């Protein structure tokens, strides 16, 4: 299972369409919603089915960095791989993402096929 977090409904829909070919996808609309979905999965005993999280970095309420901080400081969720994606090409974004515990950050210009190949190469799909 994959948790996709993005405040752009169209991009979420497109990501789901491509990722659903490989496994179930849950969508959250910001970091706060995503964190509540993780806690709900923990409560109902399905957290172990989550393979990874793909989160936008810039969102309202809790952004991708704040979401990652919450996940990585919770003993029950800290081992979940988190990948960020952004339209920014700033090197400081990559440094910040690594500092909060993200595995990697992808640029939104990357094609969905390239993104899927990255996840396959990491044995996540």
C-alpha positions in Angstrom: 0.0 0.0 0.0 1.1 3.5 -0.8 0.1 6.8 0.9 0.1 9.7 -1.5 -0.1 13.2 0.1 -0.7 16.2 -2.2 -3.0 19.2 -2.0 -3.5 19.2 -5.8 -6.4 16.9 -6.5 -5.5 16.5 -10.2 -2.0 15.4 -9.4 -3.2 13.1 -6.7 -5.6 11.5 -9.2 -2.9 11.0 -11.8 -0.5 9.5 -9.3 -3.2 7.1 -8.1 -3.9 6.1 -11.6 -0.3 5.1 -12.2 0.5 3.6 -8.8 -2.8 1.7 -8.5 -1.4 -0.6 -11.2 1.0 -2.0 -8.7 -0.7 -1.7 -5.3 -3.5 0.0 -3.4 -3.1 3.7 -2.9 -4.5 5.9 -0.1 -4.7 9.7 -0.7 -4.4 12.5 1.8 -4.8 16.2 1.0 -2.1 17.6 3.3 0.4 16.5 5.9 -2.1 16.7 8.7 -4.6 14.5 6.9 -1.7 12.1 6.0 -0.6 11.8 9.6 -4.1 11.1 10.8 -4.5 8.4 8.1 -1.2 6.8 9.4 -2.5 6.8 13.0 -5.8 5.4 11.8 -3.9 2.6 10.1 -2.0 1.9 13.3 -5.2 1.8 15.3 -7.0 -0.7 12.9 -3.9 -2.9 12.6 -3.1 -2.2 8.9 0.0 0.0 9.3 2.2 -3.0 8.4 0.7 -3.0 4.9 2.1 0.4 4.1 5.1 0.1 1.7 6.0 3.8 1.5 4.7 7.4 1.5 5.0 9.8 -1.4 4.5 13.4 -0.3 4.4 16.8 -1.8 6.8 19.1 0.0 4.8 22.4 -0.1 1.2 22.1 1.2 -1.1 24.0 3.6 -1.5 23.0 7.3 1.4 20.6 7.6 3.9 20.4 4.7 5.9 17.4 3.6 8.8 18.3 5.9 6.5 18.6 9.0 4.8 15.4 8.1 8.1 13.6 7.8 9.2 15.0 11.2 6.0 13.7 12.8 6.4 10.2 11.3 10.1 9.9 12.0 9.7 10.9 15.7 6.9 8.3 16.3 8.3 4.9 17.4 5.5 3.1 15.5 6.0 4.9 12.2 9.6 6.0 12.1 10.7 3.1 9.8 8.2 3.9 7.0 10.1 5.1 3.9 9.1 8.6 2.9 9.8 10.2 -0.5 9.2 13.8 -1.3 8.4 15.5 -4.6 8.5 19.1 -5.5 8.6 21.6 -8.4 11.5 23.4 -6.7 15.1 22.8 -7.9 16.7 24.4 -4.9 19.6 22.4 -3.4 18.5 23.6 0.1 15.2 21.6 -0.4 17.2 18.4 -0.8 19.3 19.1 2.3 16.2 19.9 4.3 14.4 16.8 3.1 17.4 14.6 4.1 17.7 16.3 7.5 14.1 15.4 8.4 14.5 11.8 7.3 13.2 11.5 3.7 14.7 8.8 1.6 14.9 10.9 -1.5 13.2 13.8 -3.3 11.9 13.7 -6.9 11.3 16.6 -9.1 7.8 16.9 -10.4 9.1 17.2 -14.0 10.1 13.5 -13.8 7.7 11.4 -15.8 5.5 9.0 -14.0 7.2 6.1 -15.8 10.6 7.3 -14.4 9.1 7.7 -11.0 7.7 4.1 -11.1 11.1 2.8 -12.3 12.8 4.5 -9.3 10.4 2.7 -6.9 10.9 -0.6 -8.7 14.7 -0.2 -8.5 14.3 0.2 -4.7 12.1 -2.9 -4.6 9.1 -0.9 -3.4 6.8 -1.9 -6.2 
